[in-house]
Amino acid sequence: MNALQELYEVVMSRKAMYESGEVDVESQKSYTCYLFSKGQDKILKKCGEECSETIIAAKNNDNDELKNEIADLMYHLMVLCAQQNLPWSEVEEVLEERSKKIGNLKTFKNVDHNS
């Protein structure tokens, strides 16, 4: 199993914990449970924040910060998938299909802005 799938399974276990109303020391300290308790708007807000932070780290050419921001973004996207009942495996399937495509450069429209 890869690290992304393992992380997604942790996210899903926290979602189940939150949905069942199970409360213990671990869940009280769980940031993931906190996100589920706040709902979709909070999760979407965090996805947007992490995306912006990823962009800034890349713009600043700070690869140490960039790798951490990408990891944060991916985590929050996994929480979003779980919130939306979208299995991570379906995201991986799309990525696998895209990785098989070679030479699929899109044709861009030529637009004459002077007309």
Secondary structure, 3 states (H helix, E strand, C coil): CCHHHHHHHHHHHHHHHHHHCCCCHHHHCCHHHHHHHHCHHHHHHHHHHHHHHHHHHHHCCCHHHHHHHHHHHHHHHHHHHHHCCCCHHHHHHHHHHHHHCCCCCCCCCCCCCCC
